[in-house]
Amino acid sequence: MLDYLVVKGTTKVKLTRDFFARPTLEVAPDLLGMTFVRTLPSGEILRAPIVEVEAYTQDDPACHAFRGITERCRVMFGPAGFAYVYFIYGMYFCLNVVTEADGVPGAVLIRALGSPGCEGPGKLCREWGIDRSHNGVDLLDCHSPLYLEHGTKYGADFVTISERIGLNVATERPWRFFVTENPHVSGRKKSRKSSAGSVNVK
């Protein structure tokens, strides 16, 4: 699933498209610990691990693609591994990673990074200067302003599963995954064991 990219004499892991072109609920927990990289217009490079995510699929009433393709969510129907960035509440941008096979919409919302000020999807985009101009960016391209690198792989013992938060519909789905006891996780940090067993975390 991975190949290797040599950068300035250092071997770094480059993720393949196939890694993201899997069912959303498989990709979501696997993103935890992966390194998110942001290259600022100044040339400064920011790096931090992903510590909290939420999954969204086409049959999910909370998903933007639930009622079909629109201009807003068009990128969700394209190839996996691209950024889906949308504007919400008239004040926040949110960053998602597109998943599933080409033509099948799905995405994983990046809710928090392991970096100060990045404890929440809107906060991390504001802190790292992410907006709609980054919608459709290839997250597998190390020359993109946003991209992903391989990082720490967390086993099930280090991952907590809970219901999603901040929604008005489909709130019962246990599709939120976060690194247990990580101080940068946003919102409620408790799992609901009765529903967690319905999702397989590798």
Secondary structure in CASP SS format (residue, H / E / C, confidence):
PFRMAT SS
TARGET T0000
AUTHOR 0000-0000-0000
METHOD secondary structure of the structure
MODEL  1
M C 1.00
L E 1.00
D E 1.00
Y E 1.00
L E 1.00
V E 1.00
V E 1.00
K C 1.00
G C 1.00
T E 1.00
T E 1.00
K E 1.00
V E 1.00
K E 1.00
L E 1.00
T C 1.00
R H 1.00
D H 1.00
F H 1.00
F H 1.00
A C 1.00
R C 1.00
P C 1.00
T H 1.00
L H 1.00
E H 1.00
V H 1.00
A H 1.00
P H 1.00
D H 1.00
L H 1.00
L C 1.00
G C 1.00
M C 1.00
T E 1.00
F E 1.00
V E 1.00
R E 1.00
T E 1.00
L C 1.00
P C 1.00
S C 1.00
G C 1.00
E C 1.00
I E 1.00
L E 1.00
R E 1.00
A E 1.00
P E 1.00
I E 1.00
V E 1.00
E E 1.00
V E 1.00
E E 1.00
A E 1.00
Y E 1.00
T E 1.00
Q C 1.00
D C 1.00
D C 1.00
P C 1.00
A C 1.00
C C 1.00
H C 1.00
A C 1.00
F C 1.00
R C 1.00
G C 1.00
I C 1.00
T C 1.00
E C 1.00
R C 1.00
C C 1.00
R H 1.00
V H 1.00
M H 1.00
F H 1.00
G C 1.00
P C 1.00
A C 1.00
G C 1.00
F E 1.00
A E 1.00
Y E 1.00
V E 1.00
Y E 1.00
F E 1.00
I E 1.00
Y C 1.00
G C 1.00
M C 1.00
Y E 1.00
F E 1.00
C E 1.00
L E 1.00
N E 1.00
V E 1.00
V E 1.00
T C 1.00
E C 1.00
A C 1.00
D C 1.00
G C 1.00
V C 1.00
P C 1.00
G E 1.00
A E 1.00
V E 1.00
L E 1.00
I E 1.00
R E 1.00
A E 1.00
L E 1.00
G C 1.00
S C 1.00
P C 1.00
G C 1.00
C C 1.00
E E 1.00
G C 1.00
P H 1.00
G H 1.00
K H 1.00
L H 1.00
C H 1.00
R H 1.00
E H 1.00
W C 1.00
G C 1.00
I C 1.00
D C 1.00
R H 1.00
S H 1.00
H H 1.00
N C 1.00
G C 1.00
V C 1.00
D E 1.00
L C 1.00
L C 1.00
D C 1.00
C C 1.00
H C 1.00
S C 1.00
P C 1.00
L E 1.00
Y E 1.00
L E 1.00
E E 1.00
H C 1.00
G C 1.00
T C 1.00
K C 1.00
Y C 1.00
G C 1.00
A H 1.00
D H 1.00
F H 1.00
V E 1.00
T E 1.00
I E 1.00
S E 1.00
E C 1.00
R C 1.00
I C 1.00
G C 1.00
L C 1.00
N C 1.00
V C 1.00
A C 1.00
T C 1.00
E C 1.00
R C 1.00
P C 1.00
W C 1.00
R E 1.00
F E 1.00
F E 1.00
V E 1.00
T C 1.00
E C 1.00
N C 1.00
P C 1.00
H C 1.00
V C 1.00
S C 1.00
G C 1.00
R C 1.00
K C 1.00
K C 1.00
S C 1.00
R C 1.00
K H 1.00
S H 1.00
S H 1.00
A H 1.00
G C 1.00
S C 1.00
V C 1.00
N C 1.00
V C 1.00
K C 1.00
END
